[in-house]
């Protein structure tokens, strides 16, 4: 499905939305981390591979705003969710390959509207002018058969990269402010399951 470019939406012929893809994600762990764990700016930068100046500019211009806690004047710390950090890394990859900022904005808005289960099957493809969502390997093949130069971002791979990076960095519990060293979203899920037993 075209999600940016000329403003129209179109899908690959003969494909139904939601067909499974090759990049499974751990939705339950990610849903949990979105609700209870936040990452400060420097941590988000390290995991996404961006500079603090980029992070600050993207937040101020509304490209990628922190969904856990925005900054309220000087002295307050923005907190980014796991999903925010994944989107930051995707934006960085698009910029590195020369995709126009307006198309990236449209793609980011599209990602914000999707649930975690949708992201697990998604590959974002671009020819530099248009961004497409492919949710099945067949859609990727259909797009490649157009004959033009296209690159792809498998969201599941980016997800795992961010998950790995954040497991080495600090997170913060949203409810208590407790710093979590080397936090992995799956670890928190395991702790909660053990408490429930």
RANOR-V199629 format. One record per residue. SS is DSSP state (@ for helix, = for strand, . for the rest). OMEGA is omega as a letter, one per 40 degrees, with the letter a starting at -180 (999 if undefined). NEAR is the number of other C-alpha atoms within 8 Angstrom. Layout:
BEGIN
ss-><SS | SS>
omega-><OMEGA | OMEGA>
near-><NEAR | NEAR>
END
This chain:
BEGIN
ss-><. | = | = | = | . | . | . | . | . | . | . | . | . | . | . | . | . | . | . | . | . | . | . | . | . | . | @ | @ | @ | @ | @ | @ | @ | @ | @ | @ | = | = | = | = | @ | @ | @ | @ | @ | @ | @ | @ | . | . | . | @ | @ | @ | @ | @ | @ | @ | @ | @ | . | . | . | . | . | . | . | . | = | . | . | . | . | . | . | . | . | . | = | = | . | @ | @ | @ | @ | @ | @ | @ | @ | @ | @ | @ | @ | @ | @ | @ | . | . | . | . | @ | @ | @ | @ | @ | @ | @ | @ | @ | @ | @ | @ | @ | . | . | @ | @ | @ | @ | . | . | . | = | = | = | = | . | . | . | . | = | = | = | = | . | . | @ | @ | @ | @ | @ | @ | @ | @ | . | . | . | . | . | . | = | = | = | = | @ | @ | @ | @ | @ | @ | @ | @ | @ | @ | @ | @ | . | . | . | = | = | = | = | . | . | . | . | . | = | = | = | . | . | . | @ | @ | @ | @ | @ | @ | @ | @ | @ | @ | @ | @ | .>
omega-><i | i | i | i | a | i | i | i | i | a | i | a | i | a | i | i | i | i | a | i | a | a | a | i | i | a | a | i | a | i | i | a | i | a | a | a | i | a | i | a | a | i | i | i | a | a | a | a | a | i | i | i | i | a | a | a | a | i | a | a | i | i | i | i | i | a | a | i | i | i | i | a | a | i | i | a | i | i | a | i | i | a | i | a | i | a | i | a | i | i | i | a | i | a | a | a | i | i | a | a | i | i | i | i | i | i | i | i | i | i | i | a | a | i | i | a | i | a | a | a | a | i | i | a | i | i | a | a | a | i | a | i | i | a | i | i | i | i | i | i | i | a | a | a | i | i | i | i | a | i | a | i | i | a | i | i | i | i | a | i | a | i | i | a | a | i | i | a | a | i | a | i | a | a | a | a | a | i | i | a | i | a | i | a | a | i | i | i | i | i | i | i | i | i | a | a | 999>
near-><9 | 12 | 14 | 14 | 10 | 5 | 6 | 8 | 8 | 6 | 7 | 9 | 4 | 4 | 9 | 5 | 5 | 8 | 9 | 7 | 11 | 7 | 11 | 8 | 9 | 6 | 9 | 7 | 11 | 13 | 9 | 12 | 13 | 12 | 9 | 9 | 13 | 15 | 14 | 12 | 12 | 7 | 12 | 11 | 12 | 10 | 11 | 12 | 8 | 10 | 8 | 9 | 6 | 8 | 12 | 8 | 8 | 11 | 11 | 8 | 6 | 7 | 9 | 11 | 11 | 12 | 9 | 12 | 9 | 10 | 8 | 5 | 5 | 5 | 4 | 7 | 9 | 12 | 13 | 17 | 15 | 14 | 9 | 12 | 13 | 12 | 11 | 10 | 14 | 11 | 10 | 11 | 9 | 10 | 10 | 7 | 7 | 7 | 14 | 9 | 7 | 6 | 13 | 13 | 9 | 10 | 11 | 12 | 8 | 9 | 9 | 7 | 6 | 8 | 7 | 9 | 8 | 9 | 11 | 13 | 17 | 15 | 14 | 12 | 13 | 12 | 11 | 10 | 9 | 13 | 16 | 11 | 11 | 12 | 13 | 14 | 9 | 7 | 11 | 11 | 8 | 9 | 8 | 10 | 7 | 6 | 5 | 7 | 6 | 9 | 7 | 8 | 11 | 10 | 14 | 14 | 9 | 12 | 10 | 9 | 8 | 14 | 11 | 9 | 10 | 14 | 11 | 9 | 10 | 13 | 15 | 12 | 12 | 11 | 5 | 5 | 7 | 7 | 8 | 9 | 8 | 10 | 13 | 10 | 12 | 8 | 8 | 12 | 11 | 8 | 8 | 8 | 8 | 7 | 6 | 5 | 4>
END
